[in-house]
Amino acid sequence: MGNLQHILAVFQPYTLWLIALGTAGGIVIGALPGLTATMGVALLIPLTFGMDPVAGLNMLIGIYVGGIYGGCISSILVKTPGTPASAATVLDGYPMTLRGEAGKALGMATIASFVGGIFSSIVLATVAPQLAELALEFGPPQYFALSVFGLTIIASLSQDLLKGLIAGLFGVLISCVGADPISGAFRYTFDSTGFAAGFAFTPALIGLFAVSEALVQIENILEEKIKELKISGIWPSREDMRASAGTLLRGSIIGTIIGIIPGTGSGTASWISYNEAKRTSKTPERFGTGYIVGVAATESANNAVCGGALVPMLALGIPGDVVTAVLMGGLMIHGLAPGPMLFQEQPRIVAGIFVGSFVANIFMLVFGMAIIKYCSKILSVPKRILTVAIVVFCFIGSYSINMNAVDLYTMLGFGVLGYLMQKFDFSQAALCIALILGPLAESNLRLGMMKVDNDIIAFASSPITITFLALTVVSLAWPIWQRHQARRRAPA
Amino acid sequence: MKTFSSAVIALCLSALTMPAVADGYPQRAVQIVVPYAAGGGTDLSARVMADAIEKYLGKPMVVKNMPGGGGAIGLSSVAHATPDGYLIGMGAQGPLAMLPHYGGIDYTAADFDYLALMGKNLIVIGVGKKTPFQDAKAFLAHAKANPGKLSIGNSGAGGAVHIAIEGLATTAGVKVKSMPFGGSAPAITTCIGGHIDAVAAHPSELVNHVKAGNIKPIMVLEATRVKEFPDTPTAKELGIDFTWAAWKGIVAPKGMPAEAKVKLAGALQKVFADKDFLKKMGDLGEYVEYLPADKFQALAVHDATAAEKVIRDLGLYGMNVKKK
């Protein structure tokens, strides 16, 4: 009876209005490059001071859910990942747009985000305390094994394995710039304090994908090779849904688990989900060419992270990713201490957050489907104007993250790098993955080895570590095996 | 004609300068640089402060996050800003009193005007529930018997907590393994998971985990016991003559106008006594301890000297200085 009351409390017009507002605002924040869900939540925490905690927190969760979703809009339409979470969506979403299927790509992204979000909300509401323990199983060796497993995506992403490896290793090298995570010594900063923390990730990402694409577009405009794009319907066909069903479920599970594991977030989840979808697909060669299943894989996973990351935050007081870390601060300002005690002392808050995350996902679906038509209008803007507008947004977005002019050089440098990589057929995605996972692998390898005094057997002794390392071998051998099989079949 | 035009010019000039004299500082919003990412303890403290200070300052205060380099990037931008009173910063012990000793940073503690100390961040050592020893005596005995084996997590290489633990170990005559994580949250989580023996962190970061029974506080690096953990002994009680507390306060680029300095320092003093502000900071688990400008500066200078000794002992002094 008490629980029902707590649940119904969310359905007051005031609370619903705040969740709707948060979700809509989150979508805008997510779609604009440089503005991320993390920033949105942090900026609005002071606004919740005067609100009822359930209403205020659910508004923040709305921003979180909307923000992770919103990133896909700019990824798909203009190849500019609105947030790092949606970088992987570029791979298949943008080619769909080029084919005139932007509406369908956005439709699938919205549905996939909804499925992932609802799946993780169900997990959150039913088995949070049981699953939260998973967050504690991950020490340095486990993180290292997970990130090495993630890095194998590079192998399956590239047509040309050698070029993929070069791009990936170059990414790892680039991620070495900045303070050494263990000693604090500066590496490759050339005595610039601005690079003390290395290259800022989001500006690098914006440069790598958006600026490089703008350069390509400018080149096309100069050579008058402009293609006007058509916009199709917004609903994926029945066959599309059937082809994506398994991927949606798998993406939701991967996203929820990655969300629960602290220190990894939606960026990692979408890449791993994409890789798994491709690895288990009967038609892996269609990935990267505008295959709708690729969009389903990344978007279901990154939104499933939201519910997943709330699991250890609520159950243990350990944030599951960067956004929930900020969210936790918001809870504490309201005098609420997340953790096991919260379930006993404040069931109203816990139930309110459970229900709020469902409601936010429903709002996201409704708003998402409603705005696709209008968003897609952006494609009817003449290319010469659109390209300039995108470049301007890239500058604003890159600067607004850290308010650091050095980040603009980072963005431009990565833009030129991305352009050259496109020209010479190196995978930008491989570089992007290395930038996400390289630092995670490095610091955890070194911390883990330090703990066991460089005893490699002791380092690789836990079941989770062994499992991920074994998966790494499988993941590396799989494409080679597939190619081998294809070659054997081909001459016959 | 000539007199008329000069009269007009004089009038215009006086009109231009008049409002400045009449209204004084501040004319517009004041920016405060937080040298850490949005959402951390320092950031939230700054946001609570910015929210509360408007009624004492007369203009809003806007938080600007410039994370990176353990706080060096943000404080470097404060040190090099125009000292007009419209850009100030949250200074903390790590980036002000420690980072300059490693070199490679383009400011020192002397490049700032100190406005007010906001509070201290005490340092507590906790052990996870899976750690085989659950009190300070067993902890120290283990460290003595196994030099360099006992692992203690901290929030970042070369930061305040890292240096504090190294200082403690030197004073106690033991060798420990300092494991730097990318923030206090991952260090604490790793300790709760039983992957490392202990963790050093601030009380606000530990208190909920202690309540939940996942972390046991075994030692505080204060002169007296702290209110959150009344049963936890100080290092001094255990015979180790060592105390250390990190802190944060408000700094400005050196050489700001006296009027702005007086006005800001006054508003800060009032806000640090504001009931609503103190309540929110209490909920965040933050200690508010106001010190006026001169005492704050003395504290920063004192800690910079103490930190230099530890950093020299560790062989890290000047490690980032460009080698010619």
HADDOCK unambig.tbl for C-alpha pairs under 7 A between the chains (distance, minus, plus):
assign (segid A and resid 39 and name CA) (segid B and resid 38 and name CA) 6.76 0.50 0.50
assign (segid A and resid 42 and name CA) (segid B and resid 38 and name CA) 5.80 0.50 0.50
assign (segid A and resid 42 and name CA) (segid B and resid 39 and name CA) 5.65 0.50 0.50
assign (segid A and resid 46 and name CA) (segid B and resid 47 and name CA) 6.95 0.50 0.50
assign (segid A and resid 136 and name CA) (segid B and resid 189 and name CA) 6.58 0.50 0.50
assign (segid A and resid 136 and name CA) (segid B and resid 190 and name CA) 6.89 0.50 0.50
assign (segid A and resid 136 and name CA) (segid B and resid 192 and name CA) 6.83 0.50 0.50
assign (segid A and resid 136 and name CA) (segid B and resid 193 and name CA) 4.37 0.50 0.50
assign (segid A and resid 137 and name CA) (segid B and resid 193 and name CA) 6.00 0.50 0.50
assign (segid A and resid 139 and name CA) (segid B and resid 190 and name CA) 5.71 0.50 0.50
assign (segid A and resid 139 and name CA) (segid B and resid 195 and name CA) 5.58 0.50 0.50
assign (segid A and resid 179 and name CA) (segid B and resid 69 and name CA) 6.70 0.50 0.50
assign (segid A and resid 181 and name CA) (segid B and resid 157 and name CA) 6.59 0.50 0.50
assign (segid A and resid 182 and name CA) (segid B and resid 157 and name CA) 5.69 0.50 0.50
assign (segid A and resid 182 and name CA) (segid B and resid 180 and name CA) 5.87 0.50 0.50
assign (segid A and resid 183 and name CA) (segid B and resid 157 and name CA) 5.62 0.50 0.50
assign (segid A and resid 184 and name CA) (segid B and resid 157 and name CA) 5.10 0.50 0.50
assign (segid A and resid 184 and name CA) (segid B and resid 158 and name CA) 6.07 0.50 0.50
assign (segid A and resid 185 and name CA) (segid B and resid 319 and name CA) 6.70 0.50 0.50
assign (segid A and resid 185 and name CA) (segid B and resid 320 and name CA) 6.05 0.50 0.50
assign (segid A and resid 186 and name CA) (segid B and resid 320 and name CA) 6.14 0.50 0.50
assign (segid A and resid 191 and name CA) (segid B and resid 104 and name CA) 6.02 0.50 0.50
assign (segid A and resid 193 and name CA) (segid B and resid 73 and name CA) 6.16 0.50 0.50
assign (segid A and resid 193 and name CA) (segid B and resid 105 and name CA) 5.95 0.50 0.50
assign (segid A and resid 193 and name CA) (segid B and resid 106 and name CA) 6.88 0.50 0.50
assign (segid A and resid 194 and name CA) (segid B and resid 73 and name CA) 5.92 0.50 0.50
assign (segid A and resid 196 and name CA) (segid B and resid 68 and name CA) 6.75 0.50 0.50
assign (segid A and resid 196 and name CA) (segid B and resid 69 and name CA) 4.79 0.50 0.50
assign (segid A and resid 197 and name CA) (segid B and resid 68 and name CA) 4.80 0.50 0.50
assign (segid A and resid 197 and name CA) (segid B and resid 69 and name CA) 4.60 0.50 0.50
assign (segid A and resid 318 and name CA) (segid B and resid 189 and name CA) 6.86 0.50 0.50
assign (segid A and resid 325 and name CA) (segid B and resid 39 and name CA) 6.85 0.50 0.50
assign (segid A and resid 326 and name CA) (segid B and resid 39 and name CA) 4.24 0.50 0.50
assign (segid A and resid 326 and name CA) (segid B and resid 40 and name CA) 6.85 0.50 0.50
assign (segid A and resid 329 and name CA) (segid B and resid 39 and name CA) 6.29 0.50 0.50
assign (segid A and resid 332 and name CA) (segid B and resid 283 and name CA) 6.04 0.50 0.50
assign (segid A and resid 332 and name CA) (segid B and resid 284 and name CA) 5.40 0.50 0.50
assign (segid A and resid 333 and name CA) (segid B and resid 280 and name CA) 5.79 0.50 0.50
assign (segid A and resid 333 and name CA) (segid B and resid 283 and name CA) 5.50 0.50 0.50
assign (segid A and resid 333 and name CA) (segid B and resid 284 and name CA) 5.39 0.50 0.50
assign (segid A and resid 335 and name CA) (segid B and resid 283 and name CA) 4.87 0.50 0.50
assign (segid A and resid 337 and name CA) (segid B and resid 208 and name CA) 6.47 0.50 0.50
assign (segid A and resid 340 and name CA) (segid B and resid 212 and name CA) 6.42 0.50 0.50
assign (segid A and resid 341 and name CA) (segid B and resid 212 and name CA) 6.72 0.50 0.50
assign (segid A and resid 402 and name CA) (segid B and resid 65 and name CA) 6.15 0.50 0.50
assign (segid A and resid 402 and name CA) (segid B and resid 66 and name CA) 4.71 0.50 0.50
assign (segid A and resid 402 and name CA) (segid B and resid 67 and name CA) 6.45 0.50 0.50
assign (segid A and resid 403 and name CA) (segid B and resid 66 and name CA) 6.22 0.50 0.50
assign (segid A and resid 447 and name CA) (segid B and resid 179 and name CA) 6.61 0.50 0.50
assign (segid A and resid 451 and name CA) (segid B and resid 151 and name CA) 6.86 0.50 0.50
